[in-house]
Amino acid sequence: MFESLSERLEGAFKQLKGEGRISELNVATTVKEIRRALVDADVNYKIAKEFTDRVKDKALGEKVLNAISPGQLMVKIVKDELTELMGGTESSFQANGSPAVILVAGLQGSGKTTFSGKLANFLKTKKGKSPLLVAADIYRPAAIDQLKVLGGQIGVDVYSEPENKDAVAIAKAAIQQAKSQNKNVVIIDTAGRLAVDEAMMTEVANIKAAVQPTEILFVVDSMTGQDAVNTAKAFNDRLDFSGVVLTKLDGDTRGGAALSIKYTVQKPIKFMSSGEKMDTLDVFYPERMAQRILGMGDITTLVERAQAQFDEEQAKKLEKKIRKNQFDFEDFKQQLDQIKKMGNLKDLMAMIPGVGKAMKDIDISDDAFKGIEAMINSMTPFERNNPDTIDGNRRKRIAKGSGKDISEVNAFMKQFEQMRDMMKMMNKMPMGGRLGLGKR
């Protein structure tokens, strides 16, 4: 995510390396490189120029801070300005009502339907809501089927009328059904087009007028850069939406949409989404995104994702087993499952300061754990619970059952033993401290 922009900005800051103080000359050179990096990331030139002018004014206005280097000071100034450019602070999301109605709009292919499913899952699992998904895309039968599949995955009902070609009537009927079934949030997935056209705009505007939504969310494919910003402006002029959703952030994202859209339409980015899994939806925090763009990582989001998967009671049980040196393969597999639920592995690694840059050219597949899981699944329940009993003959059987070479099984067993030895040494530390967890 934003790898190219991050590299270009890092190159710009190198202009100040070794400088003892900030001067008009070294600031001008650095600012010029920052502006080029932003324009290459598909940020509108006018926005890029205003941004760098503010950075320059702040840098030259600094009178003190002799204790830190010019490079560090410039990074801080750019981080603060990036944060402001993307909205400054987290934006609130209104999901209260009888029911609350969320209207989801955007172009075809932007990820509206997938986002609708993710939002339903987010509201159900994290906010305790009872959502109803509404298939109001009357032109694309696959959209209705897709929404039903997603609803089935997350245990959320989907309202649809496949034979009805009146999207407004479908939306109104869905709200009535939600009321009768005590659903407190209705999420309406509307139709899109490959480009902005009058028919689509009129239909979405008519749905808005009929259902008076609590929130109108415009979904943007973040890989489309400035085109997405222009489309957002067209939608906002007609719908006056309440917030933006950035999708496909795990793709080749240059950054133009994330950095320009708030400035252009004066509406906050409320959510960001990556991948196809239903739990890969995050609230958008401008400061955290600015930190990630500048290669500072995002420890806060990483810890929050961990907290969502590791509950305190489970951590206590695990702590007892570790203290008694009883950590086994069943426990290990459970930990792997929880890590996988936290999201894309490369994305998680990028949240650790300094690691993102080191991993940029390394392809980490989400299937990275499959070989390990295959070996554990080839063990009997007794073997999983009693790792010390796995002798040479058992290892041969595990290798055969998992389709692995005996050397791979031996290497895995050795790594597991090393991990257990390390856990023994850490026994005196509280479990919450080791996992970075605590009460939520």
KOLGUFI-45033 format. One record per residue (C-alpha): x, y negated, z negated. Coordinates in steps of 0.2 Angstrom, whole numbers, plus 5000, padded with zeros to 4 digits. Each point is the difference from the previous one (the first is absolute). Example, Ala and Ser with C-alpha at 12.3 -4.5 7.8 and 13.67 -1.06 7.14 Angstrom:
2
+------+------+------+
|   xx |   yy |   zz |
+------+------+------+
| 5062 | 5022 | 4961 |
| 5006 | 4983 | 5003 |
+------+------+------+
This chain:
440
+------+------+------+
|   xx |   yy |   zz |
+------+------+------+
| 5000 | 5000 | 5000 |
| 5007 | 4983 | 5006 |
| 5017 | 5008 | 5002 |
| 5006 | 4989 | 5014 |
| 4994 | 4984 | 4991 |
| 5009 | 5006 | 4984 |
| 5016 | 5003 | 5010 |
| 4999 | 4983 | 5008 |
| 4997 | 4991 | 4984 |
| 5015 | 5009 | 4992 |
| 5011 | 4994 | 5014 |
| 4994 | 4982 | 4998 |
| 5005 | 5000 | 4981 |
| 5017 | 5006 | 5005 |
| 5003 | 4983 | 5007 |
| 5001 | 4994 | 4981 |
| 5011 | 5014 | 4994 |
| 5016 | 4994 | 4992 |
| 4994 | 4982 | 5000 |
| 5003 | 4991 | 4984 |
| 4985 | 4988 | 5002 |
| 4985 | 4996 | 5010 |
| 5003 | 4987 | 5014 |
| 4990 | 4993 | 5014 |
| 5011 | 5009 | 5012 |
| 4999 | 5018 | 4993 |
| 4982 | 4998 | 4996 |
| 4996 | 4994 | 5018 |
| 5009 | 5015 | 5007 |
| 4991 | 5012 | 4989 |
| 4983 | 4992 | 5003 |
| 5002 | 5001 | 5018 |
| 5003 | 5019 | 4999 |
| 4985 | 5002 | 4989 |
| 4989 | 4991 | 5012 |
| 5007 | 5011 | 5014 |
| 4996 | 5016 | 4990 |
| 4982 | 4994 | 4997 |
| 4997 | 4996 | 5018 |
| 5007 | 5017 | 5005 |
| 4988 | 5008 | 4988 |
| 4986 | 4992 | 5010 |
| 4996 | 4986 | 4988 |
| 4994 | 4984 | 5009 |
| 5014 | 4987 | 5003 |
| 4990 | 4986 | 4991 |
| 4998 | 5011 | 4984 |
| 5018 | 5006 | 5001 |
| 5006 | 4982 | 5001 |
| 4989 | 4993 | 4986 |
| 5006 | 5015 | 4989 |
| 5018 | 4997 | 5003 |
| 4998 | 4981 | 4998 |
| 4993 | 5003 | 4983 |
| 5015 | 5012 | 4996 |
| 5012 | 4987 | 5006 |
| 4993 | 4986 | 4989 |
| 4999 | 5011 | 4985 |
| 5018 | 5006 | 5002 |
| 5007 | 4983 | 5003 |
| 4990 | 4993 | 4985 |
| 5008 | 5012 | 4988 |
| 5011 | 4990 | 4988 |
| 5005 | 5013 | 4987 |
| 5001 | 5019 | 5000 |
| 5019 | 5000 | 5001 |
| 5000 | 5017 | 4992 |
| 4993 | 5009 | 5015 |
| 5007 | 5001 | 5017 |
| 4992 | 4991 | 5015 |
| 4995 | 5017 | 5008 |
| 4990 | 5005 | 4984 |
| 4992 | 4983 | 4999 |
| 4995 | 5001 | 5018 |
| 4993 | 5017 | 4998 |
| 4989 | 4994 | 4985 |
| 4994 | 4985 | 5010 |
| 4995 | 5010 | 5015 |
| 4992 | 5013 | 4989 |
| 4989 | 4987 | 4992 |
| 4996 | 4992 | 5017 |
| 4995 | 5017 | 5007 |
| 4989 | 5003 | 4985 |
| 4991 | 4984 | 5003 |
| 4999 | 5003 | 5019 |
| 4991 | 5016 | 4997 |
| 4988 | 4993 | 4987 |
| 5009 | 4997 | 4984 |
| 4991 | 5011 | 4988 |
| 4989 | 5016 | 5001 |
| 4982 | 4996 | 5006 |
| 4985 | 5006 | 4991 |
| 4988 | 5013 | 5008 |
| 4982 | 4999 | 4996 |
| 4991 | 5017 | 4999 |
| 4986 | 4996 | 4988 |
| 4982 | 5000 | 5005 |
| 4984 | 5010 | 5001 |
| 5008 | 5006 | 5011 |
| 5016 | 4990 | 5006 |
| 5000 | 5000 | 5019 |
| 5018 | 5001 | 5008 |
| 5000 | 4996 | 5019 |
| 5015 | 5007 | 5009 |
| 5004 | 4992 | 5017 |
| 5014 | 5000 | 5013 |
| 5005 | 5006 | 5017 |
| 5000 | 5018 | 5006 |
| 5015 | 5009 | 4995 |
| 5004 | 4989 | 4985 |
| 4997 | 5013 | 4987 |
| 4982 | 4994 | 4995 |
| 4993 | 5018 | 4997 |
| 5015 | 5007 | 4991 |
| 5001 | 4984 | 4989 |
| 4981 | 5002 | 4996 |
| 5003 | 5017 | 4993 |
| 5016 | 4994 | 4991 |
| 4990 | 4986 | 4992 |
| 4986 | 5012 | 4995 |
| 5013 | 5011 | 4992 |
| 5008 | 4985 | 4991 |
| 4984 | 4994 | 4993 |
| 4995 | 5017 | 4994 |
| 5016 | 5006 | 4992 |
| 5007 | 4984 | 4994 |
| 4985 | 4989 | 4996 |
| 4987 | 5013 | 4995 |
| 4988 | 4995 | 5014 |
| 4987 | 5011 | 5009 |
| 5002 | 4995 | 5019 |
| 4990 | 5004 | 5015 |
| 5009 | 4999 | 5017 |
| 4990 | 4994 | 5015 |
| 5003 | 5005 | 5018 |
| 4995 | 4984 | 5009 |
| 5011 | 5003 | 5016 |
| 4986 | 5005 | 5012 |
| 5011 | 5001 | 5015 |
| 5013 | 5012 | 4995 |
| 4993 | 5017 | 4994 |
| 5018 | 5005 | 4995 |
| 4999 | 4986 | 4987 |
| 4985 | 5007 | 4992 |
| 5008 | 5018 | 4999 |
| 5016 | 4992 | 4994 |
| 4991 | 4991 | 4986 |
| 4991 | 5016 | 4995 |
| 5016 | 5010 | 4999 |
| 5008 | 4987 | 4989 |
| 4985 | 4999 | 4989 |
| 5001 | 5019 | 4998 |
| 5018 | 4999 | 4995 |
| 4997 | 4987 | 4986 |
| 4983 | 5006 | 4995 |
| 4991 | 4984 | 5005 |
| 4983 | 5001 | 5009 |
| 4999 | 4993 | 5018 |
| 4984 | 4992 | 5007 |
| 4998 | 5001 | 5019 |
| 4986 | 5000 | 5013 |
| 5008 | 5007 | 5016 |
| 4985 | 4997 | 5011 |
| 4997 | 4982 | 4994 |
| 5008 | 4987 | 5011 |
| 4996 | 4985 | 4988 |
| 5015 | 4997 | 4989 |
| 4990 | 4987 | 4990 |
| 4986 | 5012 | 4996 |
| 5012 | 5014 | 4995 |
| 5009 | 4988 | 4988 |
| 4984 | 4994 | 4992 |
| 4993 | 5018 | 4998 |
| 5017 | 5005 | 4992 |
| 4998 | 4987 | 4987 |
| 4983 | 5006 | 4996 |
| 5006 | 5018 | 4998 |
| 5015 | 4994 | 4989 |
| 4987 | 4992 | 4988 |
| 4989 | 5016 | 5000 |
| 5016 | 5010 | 4996 |
| 5007 | 4988 | 4987 |
| 5016 | 4997 | 5011 |
| 5008 | 4984 | 4995 |
| 5011 | 4996 | 5015 |
| 4995 | 5001 | 5018 |
| 5015 | 5000 | 5013 |
| 4994 | 4997 | 5018 |
| 5012 | 5005 | 5013 |
| 4996 | 4990 | 5016 |
| 5003 | 5002 | 5018 |
| 5016 | 4993 | 5008 |
| 5006 | 4996 | 5018 |
| 5017 | 5001 | 5008 |
| 4999 | 4981 | 5001 |
| 4989 | 4986 | 4992 |
| 4984 | 4998 | 5010 |
| 4983 | 4992 | 4997 |
| 4990 | 5015 | 4998 |
| 5010 | 5007 | 4986 |
| 5001 | 4983 | 4991 |
| 4981 | 4998 | 5001 |
| 4997 | 5017 | 4993 |
| 5011 | 4998 | 4985 |
| 4994 | 4983 | 4997 |
| 4982 | 5007 | 5001 |
| 5004 | 5013 | 4987 |
| 5008 | 4987 | 4989 |
| 4984 | 4990 | 5001 |
| 4989 | 5015 | 4996 |
| 5010 | 5007 | 4985 |
| 5008 | 4985 | 4992 |
| 5016 | 5009 | 4996 |
| 5010 | 4998 | 4984 |
| 5016 | 5001 | 5009 |
| 5005 | 5000 | 5019 |
| 5016 | 5008 | 5003 |
| 5009 | 4997 | 5017 |
| 5012 | 5015 | 5004 |
| 5016 | 4996 | 5009 |
| 5012 | 5013 | 5008 |
| 5016 | 4992 | 4993 |
| 5010 | 5007 | 5015 |
| 4992 | 4988 | 5012 |
| 5008 | 4984 | 4992 |
| 4994 | 4983 | 5007 |
| 4986 | 5008 | 5010 |
| 4993 | 5006 | 4984 |
| 5001 | 4982 | 4993 |
| 4991 | 4993 | 5015 |
| 4986 | 5013 | 4999 |
| 4998 | 4997 | 4981 |
| 4997 | 4981 | 5005 |
| 4987 | 5005 | 5012 |
| 4991 | 5011 | 4988 |
| 5001 | 4988 | 4986 |
| 4993 | 4985 | 5010 |
| 4985 | 5011 | 5003 |
| 4998 | 5010 | 4984 |
| 5009 | 4990 | 4986 |
| 5007 | 5016 | 4993 |
| 5006 | 5001 | 4982 |
| 5016 | 5009 | 5002 |
| 5012 | 5010 | 5011 |
| 5006 | 5018 | 5000 |
| 5017 | 5004 | 5007 |
| 5001 | 5018 | 5007 |
| 5013 | 5011 | 5007 |
| 5014 | 4993 | 4990 |
| 5010 | 5016 | 5001 |
| 5002 | 4997 | 5019 |
| 5012 | 4989 | 5009 |
| 4994 | 4984 | 4992 |
| 5009 | 4984 | 5005 |
| 4991 | 4990 | 4986 |
| 4992 | 4986 | 5011 |
| 4982 | 5004 | 4994 |
| 5004 | 5001 | 4981 |
| 5010 | 4984 | 5001 |
| 4989 | 4990 | 5011 |
| 4982 | 5005 | 4996 |
| 4997 | 4991 | 4984 |
| 5007 | 4984 | 5007 |
| 4990 | 5001 | 5016 |
| 4982 | 5004 | 4993 |
| 5003 | 4995 | 4982 |
| 4992 | 5016 | 4994 |
| 5010 | 5012 | 4988 |
| 5007 | 5017 | 5004 |
| 4991 | 5012 | 4988 |
| 5006 | 5017 | 5004 |
| 5014 | 5009 | 5009 |
| 4999 | 5017 | 5007 |
| 5012 | 5013 | 5007 |
| 4998 | 5018 | 5006 |
| 4985 | 5010 | 5002 |
| 4998 | 5007 | 4982 |
| 4985 | 4993 | 4991 |
| 5010 | 4995 | 4984 |
| 5013 | 4989 | 5010 |
| 4991 | 4983 | 4997 |
| 5008 | 4987 | 4990 |
| 4994 | 4983 | 4994 |
| 5010 | 4986 | 5008 |
| 5012 | 4991 | 4989 |
| 5010 | 4986 | 5010 |
| 5014 | 5000 | 4988 |
| 5003 | 5018 | 5001 |
| 4999 | 5000 | 5019 |
| 5013 | 4986 | 5000 |
| 5012 | 5010 | 4989 |
| 4998 | 5015 | 5012 |
| 5003 | 4989 | 5015 |
| 5016 | 4993 | 4992 |
| 5006 | 5018 | 4995 |
| 4997 | 4998 | 4982 |
| 4989 | 5015 | 4998 |
| 4983 | 5001 | 4991 |
| 5002 | 5009 | 4984 |
| 4983 | 4993 | 4993 |
| 4990 | 5009 | 5014 |
| 5011 | 5016 | 4998 |
| 4996 | 5001 | 4981 |
| 4982 | 4996 | 5003 |
| 4999 | 5014 | 5013 |
| 5009 | 5012 | 4987 |
| 4988 | 4995 | 4986 |
| 4985 | 5004 | 5011 |
| 5006 | 5018 | 5002 |
| 5009 | 5004 | 4983 |
| 4987 | 4999 | 4986 |
| 5007 | 4998 | 4982 |
| 4993 | 5017 | 4994 |
| 5008 | 5009 | 5013 |
| 5016 | 4991 | 4997 |
| 5000 | 5005 | 4982 |
| 4997 | 5019 | 5004 |
| 5015 | 4999 | 5012 |
| 5011 | 4992 | 4987 |
| 4997 | 5014 | 4988 |
| 5005 | 5013 | 5013 |
| 5015 | 4990 | 5005 |
| 5005 | 4999 | 4981 |
| 4998 | 5019 | 4999 |
| 5010 | 5002 | 5016 |
| 4984 | 5008 | 5007 |
| 4999 | 4990 | 5016 |
| 4995 | 5012 | 5014 |
| 4996 | 5001 | 5018 |
| 4982 | 4998 | 4997 |
| 5004 | 4983 | 4992 |
| 5012 | 4995 | 5014 |
| 4987 | 5004 | 5013 |
| 4987 | 4989 | 4991 |
| 5012 | 4986 | 4999 |
| 5003 | 5001 | 5019 |
| 4981 | 5000 | 5003 |
| 4999 | 4984 | 4990 |
| 5015 | 4991 | 5009 |
| 4992 | 5005 | 5017 |
| 4983 | 4991 | 4995 |
| 5010 | 4984 | 4997 |
| 5001 | 4997 | 5018 |
| 5013 | 5001 | 5015 |
| 5017 | 5005 | 4993 |
| 5010 | 4988 | 5010 |
| 4988 | 4986 | 4995 |
| 5003 | 5005 | 4982 |
| 5019 | 5000 | 5001 |
| 4999 | 4983 | 5008 |
| 4992 | 4993 | 4984 |
| 5016 | 5004 | 4990 |
| 5012 | 4985 | 5001 |
| 5014 | 5003 | 5012 |
| 4994 | 5017 | 5006 |
| 4989 | 4993 | 5014 |
| 5015 | 4994 | 5010 |
| 5010 | 5016 | 4997 |
| 4986 | 5011 | 5006 |
| 4995 | 4989 | 5016 |
| 5008 | 5012 | 5012 |
| 4995 | 5016 | 4991 |
| 4984 | 5009 | 5005 |
| 4991 | 5007 | 4985 |
| 4986 | 5011 | 5004 |
| 4985 | 5002 | 4989 |
| 5003 | 5018 | 5003 |
| 5017 | 4999 | 4990 |
| 4993 | 5010 | 4986 |
| 4992 | 5014 | 5011 |
| 5016 | 5012 | 4999 |
| 5000 | 4998 | 4981 |
| 4982 | 5003 | 4998 |
| 5001 | 5015 | 5011 |
| 5013 | 5008 | 4989 |
| 4990 | 4996 | 4984 |
| 4984 | 5007 | 5008 |
| 5010 | 5016 | 5004 |
| 5003 | 5003 | 4982 |
| 4988 | 5010 | 4989 |
| 4991 | 4991 | 4985 |
| 5012 | 5009 | 4988 |
| 5016 | 4994 | 5010 |
| 4993 | 4982 | 5001 |
| 4998 | 4999 | 4981 |
| 5016 | 5010 | 4996 |
| 5014 | 4993 | 5012 |
| 5014 | 5009 | 4990 |
| 4993 | 5017 | 5006 |
| 5002 | 4997 | 5018 |
| 5015 | 5011 | 5005 |
| 5008 | 5005 | 5016 |
| 4986 | 5012 | 5006 |
| 4987 | 4987 | 4996 |
| 5009 | 4986 | 5009 |
| 5001 | 5011 | 5016 |
| 4981 | 5003 | 4999 |
| 4997 | 4981 | 4998 |
| 5011 | 4997 | 5015 |
| 4991 | 5012 | 5010 |
| 4983 | 4994 | 4995 |
| 5004 | 4981 | 5003 |
| 5009 | 5003 | 5016 |
| 5016 | 4993 | 4993 |
| 5018 | 5006 | 5000 |
| 5006 | 5008 | 4983 |
| 5013 | 4986 | 4999 |
| 4986 | 4987 | 5000 |
| 4991 | 5009 | 4986 |
| 5017 | 5001 | 4990 |
| 5003 | 4981 | 5003 |
| 4983 | 4996 | 4994 |
| 5001 | 5010 | 4985 |
| 5017 | 4992 | 4996 |
| 4993 | 4983 | 5002 |
| 4985 | 5004 | 4989 |
| 5012 | 5007 | 4986 |
| 5010 | 4983 | 5001 |
| 4984 | 4991 | 4998 |
| 4995 | 5010 | 4985 |
| 5018 | 4997 | 4992 |
| 4997 | 4981 | 5003 |
| 4983 | 5000 | 4992 |
| 5008 | 5009 | 4985 |
| 5012 | 4985 | 4998 |
| 4986 | 4988 | 5001 |
| 4989 | 5008 | 4987 |
| 5003 | 4986 | 4987 |
| 4992 | 4987 | 5012 |
| 4981 | 4997 | 4999 |
| 4991 | 5007 | 5014 |
| 4992 | 4984 | 5004 |
| 5017 | 4992 | 5002 |
| 5006 | 5013 | 5012 |
| 4985 | 4999 | 5012 |
| 4998 | 4981 | 4998 |
| 4983 | 5003 | 4994 |
| 4989 | 4995 | 4985 |
| 4982 | 4997 | 4996 |
| 4990 | 4992 | 5013 |
+------+------+------+
